[in-house]
Amino acid sequence: MQIFKGDLIFTPTPQGFKTLKGGYIAVSKGQVEGVYQKLPALFSNFKIKNFGRRLIMPGFVDLHVHASQFYQAGVGLDQELLPWLEHYIYPLEERFADPEFAREAYARFVEELISHGTLRACIFATVHRESTALLFDLLASRGIGAYVGKVNMDCHAPPGLQEVTAVSLQETEELIKRYGGHPLVKPIITPRFAPSTTPELLAGLGSLARKYHLPVQSHLAENKAEVAWVQELFPDQPTYAHVYHHYGLLGPTPALMAHAVHLTEQEKTLLTKNSAAWLVHCPEANINLKSGMMPVRELLERGINLGLGSDIGAGHSIALYRVMVRAIQLSKIRNILEPPRAPLTTAEVFYLGTKGGGSFFGKVGSFEPGYAFDAIVVEDEALITAGFTLEERLQKFIYTGGADNIVARFVKGKRVDCGPGDCY
């Protein structure tokens, strides 16, 4: 049993925060047993880790990030999606054929995730089996939770990245067998996007998802030129989303589809009826590549599962709290341009970046009983925030704070930001 004390804040629902100033969290075997304003007598004999007036909040969950594009963040963003991929991303990803380059890049990526309090992530690697295995190993060694996908591409790709269909499926299955049993870092089926995959590869990946009961991640309706290209390549399917659905990649197993900026009414209906489908809002990436603005409020009102993604490197910041701010800002722009739908609140975006996205991993992202104790501890400036509520302090952190404000990070009750004997 572990007992933590501090200023607790989390979002059991999107409608608002739950706070306990000077509260306690009891954690048993990595799971929250309960939160208390006054510690019950039955816990009185346990040692308390007292974080004082520091904020204790759930760790962040990034549902869409490209580990291989970490070095690319902030570069080439005068271009739109398809030329950006051609001129910048594909040449960079070809370098991951070199395991030494991959090891260095992925190690830096993982440390940056942890530094900014992202303790669970759904991650794209590249088409390369060996370097993807390195990413699995690095994440597992650092103790954070992730889904990792070897990217699949067998058409419309540079020669250095284009795979033979059968080899792509074989290497994907090898990684599934190798890492499928890990408690925290697991495989996920990852077709890059419909234009880079033949019908044969899509069908094979759908079969693997069903065979091993694995989730899927890909991109959907990010850019108008991309949407038109999909219509040209798959004329037998009514929409982009239906391509994935047809091949078993949008249900029956859980599926993450990033962006969803240019959805048709037919696609919105399909997604609303599909409880296994998740959309990932990547606000910084969508603006940087001039793709558009996801209609987040409308999708939430339809009851579609939704989370947040940094989308490094189209997104320029790996810090999910920065992504939360951009999501709020873009929702305010939509409200100005397309009233009357209300902009997103701080509580709503915090929910999306913690419990909302965390639910893709199970009971993750909240301090309710039975949830994994994934948490960060934030130290803000006492003289500045002395008169603020806990909600106001959290808001100030996500707008103006940084990695230096995060003084401790826990995954399932285990501290992941220090070596043996360095800290509690």
C-alpha positions as semicolon CSV with decimal commas, in nm:
position;residue;x (nm);y (nm);z (nm)
1;M;0,000;0,000;0,000
2;Q;0,127;0,349;-0,093
3;I;-0,019;0,672;0,043
4;F;0,039;1,003;-0,136
5;K;-0,059;1,346;-0,007
6;G;-0,090;1,672;-0,201
7;D;-0,335;1,897;-0,385
8;L;-0,529;1,647;-0,599
9;I;-0,706;1,734;-0,923
10;F;-0,860;1,511;-1,192
11;T;-1,164;1,487;-1,421
12;P;-1,398;1,190;-1,361
13;T;-1,622;1,346;-1,629
14;P;-1,566;1,615;-1,893
15;Q;-1,807;1,845;-1,708
16;G;-1,564;1,953;-1,438
17;F;-1,271;1,888;-1,207
18;K;-1,270;1,700;-0,881
19;T;-1,027;1,857;-0,634
20;L;-0,900;1,780;-0,285
21;K;-0,670;2,038;-0,132
22;G;-0,430;1,856;0,099
23;G;-0,592;1,525;-0,001
24;Y;-0,470;1,168;0,010
25;I;-0,451;0,892;-0,252
26;A;-0,425;0,532;-0,137
27;V;-0,264;0,306;-0,397
28;S;-0,257;-0,073;-0,379
29;K;-0,059;-0,282;-0,630
30;G;-0,038;0,011;-0,867
31;Q;-0,411;0,089;-0,862
32;V;-0,601;0,366;-0,687
33;E;-0,785;0,234;-0,383
34;G;-0,945;0,569;-0,304
35;V;-0,899;0,944;-0,257
36;Y;-0,971;1,105;0,076
37;Q;-0,985;1,449;0,230
38;K;-0,912;1,288;0,567
39;L;-0,710;0,968;0,575
40;P;-0,909;0,675;0,719
41;A;-0,773;0,515;1,035
42;L;-0,706;0,183;0,860
43;F;-0,426;0,354;0,662
44;S;-0,268;0,526;0,961
45;N;0,021;0,278;0,992
46;F;0,141;0,327;0,634
47;K;0,418;0,567;0,540
48;I;0,290;0,879;0,363
49;K;0,475;1,042;0,074
50;N;0,383;1,405;0,136
51;F;0,412;1,635;-0,167
52;G;0,284;1,932;0,033
53;R;0,103;2,196;-0,174
54;R;0,218;2,050;-0,505
55;L;-0,049;1,950;-0,758
56;I;-0,097;1,577;-0,815
57;M;-0,279;1,503;-1,140
58;P;-0,314;1,210;-1,382
59;G;-0,034;1,158;-1,633
60;F;-0,101;1,263;-1,991
61;V;-0,207;1,028;-2,271
62;D;-0,096;1,097;-2,630
63;L;-0,305;0,895;-2,874
64;H;-0,113;0,989;-3,190
65;V;0,260;1,052;-3,215
66;H;0,532;0,958;-3,467
67;A;0,848;0,865;-3,277
68;S;1,043;0,863;-3,603
69;Q;0,950;1,226;-3,672
70;F;1,074;1,368;-3,341
71;Y;1,380;1,526;-3,507
72;Q;1,155;1,681;-3,772
73;A;0,934;1,885;-3,536
74;G;0,909;2,246;-3,649
75;V;1,070;2,191;-3,991
76;G;0,907;2,214;-4,333
77;L;0,578;2,347;-4,202
78;D;0,527;2,594;-4,487
79;Q;0,406;2,294;-4,691
80;E;0,084;2,097;-4,682
81;L;0,055;1,728;-4,593
82;L;0,143;1,539;-4,912
83;P;0,444;1,748;-5,027
84;W;0,562;1,767;-4,664
85;L;0,566;1,388;-4,647
86;E;0,751;1,363;-4,978
87;H;1,015;1,629;-4,915
88;Y;1,079;1,595;-4,542
89;I;0,927;1,295;-4,366
90;Y;0,999;1,009;-4,601
91;P;1,371;1,098;-4,635
92;L;1,400;1,116;-4,257
93;E;1,221;0,785;-4,203
94;E;1,452;0,611;-4,450
95;R;1,736;0,678;-4,204
96;F;1,571;0,443;-3,952
97;A;1,703;0,151;-4,156
98;D;2,019;0,219;-3,953
99;P;1,966;0,073;-3,604
100;E;2,225;0,303;-3,446
101;F;2,052;0,613;-3,577
102;A;1,718;0,469;-3,463
103;R;1,847;0,393;-3,115
104;E;1,971;0,748;-3,062
105;A;1,657;0,912;-3,202
106;Y;1,413;0,687;-3,017
107;A;1,600;0,719;-2,687
108;R;1,571;1,098;-2,706
109;F;1,205;1,072;-2,802
110;V;1,121;0,848;-2,505
111;E;1,298;1,075;-2,258
112;E;1,113;1,379;-2,392
113;L;0,779;1,201;-2,352
114;I;0,855;1,125;-1,989
115;S;0,996;1,471;-1,925
116;H;0,668;1,636;-2,028
117;G;0,450;1,397;-1,828
118;T;0,320;1,182;-2,114
119;L;0,307;0,838;-1,953
120;R;0,095;0,654;-2,211
121;A;0,118;0,693;-2,588
122;C;0,010;0,535;-2,915
123;I;0,317;0,552;-3,135
124;F;0,405;0,514;-3,503
125;A;0,754;0,380;-3,573
126;T;0,864;0,317;-3,935
127;V;0,849;0,024;-4,176
128;H;1,175;-0,114;-4,033
129;R;1,135;-0,421;-3,813
130;E;1,469;-0,398;-3,629
131;S;1,442;-0,030;-3,535
132;T;1,078;-0,076;-3,434
133;A;1,192;-0,352;-3,196
134;L;1,441;-0,106;-3,046
135;L;1,155;0,135;-2,974
136;F;0,959;-0,141;-2,799
137;D;1,262;-0,223;-2,585
138;L;1,339;0,138;-2,494
139;L;0,983;0,207;-2,383
140;A;0,965;-0,114;-2,183
141;S;1,295;-0,037;-2,009
142;R;1,164;0,305;-1,900
143;G;0,841;0,167;-1,755
144;I;0,581;0,374;-1,937
145;G;0,276;0,241;-2,122
146;A;0,246;0,241;-2,501
147;Y;0,107;0,086;-2,812
148;V;0,377;0,071;-3,081
149;G;0,315;0,009;-3,448
150;K;0,551;-0,099;-3,722
151;V;0,429;0,115;-4,012
152;N;0,298;-0,070;-4,320
153;M;0,345;0,074;-4,673
154;D;0,349;-0,130;-4,994
155;C;0,263;0,135;-5,255
156;H;0,299;0,507;-5,333
157;A;0,613;0,531;-5,123
158;P;0,981;0,597;-5,195
159;P;1,186;0,287;-5,283
160;G;1,359;0,296;-4,945
161;L;1,027;0,266;-4,759
162;Q;0,803;0,067;-4,993
163;E;0,759;-0,289;-4,869
164;V;0,671;-0,615;-5,040
165;T;0,320;-0,697;-4,920
166;A;0,397;-1,045;-4,789
167;V;0,712;-0,926;-4,611
168;S;0,526;-0,637;-4,451
169;L;0,269;-0,876;-4,306
170;Q;0,530;-1,132;-4,200
171;E;0,744;-0,879;-4,013
172;T;0,438;-0,726;-3,848
173;E;0,331;-1,067;-3,721
174;E;0,682;-1,140;-3,592
175;L;0,673;-0,826;-3,377
176;I;0,323;-0,913;-3,256
177;K;0,444;-1,254;-3,138
178;R;0,756;-1,107;-2,980
179;Y;0,591;-0,825;-2,783
180;G;0,226;-0,922;-2,751
181;G;0,263;-1,041;-2,393
182;H;0,427;-0,735;-2,242
183;P;0,220;-0,579;-1,960
184;L;0,280;-0,213;-2,060
185;V;0,420;-0,191;-2,416
186;K;0,205;-0,366;-2,675
187;P;0,179;-0,391;-3,055
188;I;-0,083;-0,209;-3,262
189;I;-0,168;-0,261;-3,630
190;T;-0,044;0,047;-3,821
191;P;-0,118;0,101;-4,190
192;R;0,029;0,447;-4,254
193;F;-0,281;0,562;-4,439
194;A;-0,502;0,418;-4,709
195;P;-0,308;0,564;-5,006
196;S;0,015;0,386;-4,906
197;T;-0,145;0,043;-4,871
198;T;-0,283;-0,192;-5,135
199;P;-0,613;-0,373;-5,084
200;E;-0,411;-0,692;-5,027
201;L;-0,212;-0,535;-4,743
202;L;-0,521;-0,377;-4,586
203;A;-0,699;-0,713;-4,591
204;G;-0,396;-0,888;-4,440
205;L;-0,365;-0,632;-4,163
206;G;-0,735;-0,665;-4,088
207;S;-0,686;-1,040;-4,054
208;L;-0,395;-0,989;-3,812
209;A;-0,603;-0,749;-3,602
210;R;-0,878;-1,009;-3,570
211;K;-0,643;-1,303;-3,520
212;Y;-0,455;-1,142;-3,231
213;H;-0,738;-0,915;-3,106
214;L;-0,521;-0,608;-3,163
215;P;-0,616;-0,242;-3,195
216;V;-0,546;-0,041;-3,509
217;Q;-0,411;0,310;-3,569
218;S;-0,398;0,518;-3,885
219;H;-0,491;0,855;-4,039
220;L;-0,832;0,967;-4,163
221;A;-0,950;1,268;-4,365
222;E;-0,664;1,495;-4,263
223;N;-0,622;1,693;-4,585
224;K;-0,853;1,765;-4,881
225;A;-0,599;1,647;-5,140
226;E;-0,551;1,326;-4,940
227;V;-0,928;1,265;-4,928
228;A;-0,955;1,313;-5,306
229;W;-0,666;1,072;-5,358
230;V;-0,837;0,804;-5,151
231;Q;-1,155;0,844;-5,357
232;E;-0,948;0,795;-5,671
233;L;-0,767;0,488;-5,537
234;F;-1,071;0,318;-5,381
235;P;-1,365;0,407;-5,608
236;D;-1,566;0,108;-5,483
237;Q;-1,588;0,255;-5,130
238;P;-1,821;0,548;-5,057
239;T;-1,585;0,731;-4,818
240;Y;-1,234;0,727;-4,672
241;A;-1,361;0,578;-4,342
242;H;-1,540;0,302;-4,530
243;V;-1,207;0,187;-4,678
244;Y;-1,081;0,100;-4,329
245;H;-1,419;-0,040;-4,226
246;H;-1,435;-0,265;-4,532
247;Y;-1,101;-0,427;-4,451
248;G;-1,168;-0,481;-4,080
249;L;-0,952;-0,189;-3,965
250;L;-1,231;0,026;-3,821
251;G;-1,388;-0,230;-3,590
252;P;-1,443;-0,492;-3,461
253;T;-1,121;-0,429;-3,262
254;P;-1,055;-0,077;-3,125
255;A;-0,929;0,166;-3,389
256;L;-0,763;0,506;-3,355
257;M;-0,808;0,741;-3,649
258;A;-0,612;1,065;-3,630
259;H;-0,725;1,406;-3,757
260;A;-1,077;1,349;-3,901
261;V;-1,089;1,709;-4,020
262;H;-1,289;1,658;-4,341
263;L;-1,551;1,397;-4,252
264;T;-1,865;1,354;-4,457
265;E;-2,204;1,306;-4,293
266;Q;-2,190;0,942;-4,400
267;E;-1,859;0,899;-4,216
268;K;-1,988;1,071;-3,903
269;T;-2,283;0,833;-3,900
270;L;-2,054;0,531;-3,943
271;L;-1,829;0,648;-3,658
272;T;-2,121;0,729;-3,429
273;K;-2,254;0,374;-3,465
274;N;-1,911;0,218;-3,412
275;S;-1,823;0,202;-3,042
276;A;-1,480;0,058;-3,127
277;A;-1,382;0,369;-3,323
278;W;-1,177;0,652;-3,174
279;L;-1,086;0,986;-3,328
280;V;-0,771;1,172;-3,227
281;H;-0,764;1,551;-3,231
282;C;-0,420;1,684;-3,333
283;P;-0,477;2,061;-3,333
284;E;-0,119;2,180;-3,377
285;A;-0,051;1,948;-3,669
286;N;-0,376;2,042;-3,842
287;I;-0,293;2,411;-3,830
288;N;0,077;2,372;-3,910
289;L;0,003;2,184;-4,232
290;K;-0,303;2,398;-4,310
291;S;-0,527;2,092;-4,305
292;G;-0,820;2,253;-4,122
293;M;-0,995;2,230;-3,786
294;M;-1,159;1,917;-3,651
295;P;-1,525;1,979;-3,551
296;V;-1,457;1,861;-3,197
297;R;-1,772;1,991;-3,029
298;E;-1,998;1,829;-3,289
299;L;-1,815;1,495;-3,263
300;L;-1,840;1,500;-2,884
301;E;-2,212;1,574;-2,906
302;R;-2,251;1,271;-3,132
303;G;-2,094;1,053;-2,861
304;I;-1,785;0,955;-3,060
305;N;-1,480;0,846;-2,858
306;L;-1,217;1,119;-2,870
307;G;-0,866;1,187;-2,742
308;L;-0,570;1,417;-2,810
309;G;-0,248;1,369;-3,004
310;S;0,070;1,574;-3,031
311;D;0,139;1,431;-3,380
312;I;0,509;1,499;-3,368
313;G;0,648;1,603;-3,618
314;A;0,358;1,782;-3,793
315;G;0,283;1,901;-3,443
316;H;0,574;2,104;-3,310
317;S;0,545;2,027;-2,937
318;I;0,552;1,689;-2,769
319;A;0,404;1,844;-2,452
320;L;0,042;1,734;-2,438
321;Y;-0,049;2,024;-2,210
322;R;0,043;2,254;-2,501
323;V;-0,184;2,047;-2,725
324;M;-0,466;2,105;-2,474
325;V;-0,419;2,481;-2,504
326;R;-0,423;2,470;-2,884
327;A;-0,740;2,259;-2,879
328;I;-0,911;2,524;-2,667
329;Q;-0,788;2,804;-2,892
330;L;-0,905;2,637;-3,213
331;S;-1,244;2,565;-3,060
332;K;-1,276;2,937;-2,984
333;I;-1,194;3,020;-3,345
334;R;-1,462;2,774;-3,462
335;N;-1,705;2,935;-3,219
336;I;-1,630;3,278;-3,368
337;L;-1,663;3,153;-3,727
338;E;-1,944;2,902;-3,675
339;P;-2,161;2,992;-3,376
340;P;-2,343;2,879;-3,167
341;R;-2,146;2,568;-3,064
342;A;-1,957;2,651;-2,745
343;P;-1,577;2,637;-2,730
344;L;-1,407;2,364;-2,531
345;T;-1,343;2,421;-2,162
346;T;-1,023;2,350;-1,972
347;A;-1,195;2,061;-1,795
348;E;-1,304;1,907;-2,126
349;V;-0,961;1,915;-2,288
350;F;-0,792;1,795;-1,970
351;Y;-1,037;1,503;-1,970
352;L;-0,953;1,427;-2,335
353;G;-0,581;1,427;-2,254
354;T;-0,616;1,206;-1,944
355;K;-0,921;0,988;-1,880
356;G;-1,070;1,027;-2,228
357;G;-0,757;0,913;-2,408
358;G;-0,657;0,690;-2,120
359;S;-0,966;0,476;-2,159
360;F;-0,813;0,340;-2,481
361;F;-0,567;0,169;-2,243
362;G;-0,836;0,061;-1,995
363;K;-0,875;0,219;-1,653
364;V;-0,617;0,492;-1,704
365;G;-0,624;0,869;-1,665
366;S;-0,822;0,927;-1,346
367;F;-0,790;0,884;-0,970
368;E;-1,112;0,687;-0,933
369;P;-1,098;0,349;-0,755
370;G;-0,955;0,074;-0,973
371;Y;-0,767;0,311;-1,204
372;A;-0,394;0,273;-1,261
373;F;-0,200;0,525;-1,054
374;D;-0,046;0,708;-1,348
375;A;0,036;1,051;-1,209
376;I;0,254;1,357;-1,233
377;V;0,339;1,596;-0,952
378;V;0,357;1,964;-1,048
379;E;0,531;2,234;-0,847
380;D;0,412;2,584;-0,932
381;E;0,521;2,920;-0,792
382;A;0,366;2,956;-0,447
383;L;0,393;3,336;-0,434
384;I;0,216;3,370;-0,770
385;T;-0,054;3,104;-0,723
386;A;-0,125;3,149;-0,351
387;G;-0,468;3,303;-0,415
388;F;-0,569;3,064;-0,692
389;T;-0,802;2,765;-0,677
390;L;-0,664;2,425;-0,777
391;E;-0,845;2,457;-1,110
392;E;-0,680;2,793;-1,174
393;R;-0,339;2,655;-1,082
394;L;-0,385;2,367;-1,326
395;Q;-0,496;2,608;-1,597
396;K;-0,191;2,825;-1,539
397;F;0,034;2,519;-1,564
398;I;-0,103;2,400;-1,897
399;Y;-0,078;2,751;-2,045
400;T;0,253;2,868;-1,898
401;G;0,426;2,575;-1,727
402;G;0,689;2,336;-1,858
403;A;0,871;2,012;-1,796
404;D;1,073;2,174;-1,517
405;N;0,752;2,215;-1,317
406;I;0,697;1,838;-1,315
407;V;0,889;1,700;-1,018
408;A;0,771;1,336;-1,015
409;R;0,614;1,087;-1,256
410;F;0,446;0,755;-1,170
411;V;0,312;0,470;-1,387
412;K;0,101;0,213;-1,203
413;G;0,245;0,340;-0,876
414;K;0,608;0,306;-0,984
415;R;0,822;0,616;-1,020
416;V;0,968;0,631;-1,372
417;D;1,178;0,947;-1,373
418;C;1,477;0,846;-1,162
419;G;1,720;0,562;-1,111
420;P;1,732;0,308;-0,825
421;G;1,783;0,485;-0,494
422;D;1,763;0,834;-0,650
423;C;1,414;0,917;-0,527
424;Y;1,111;0,775;-0,352
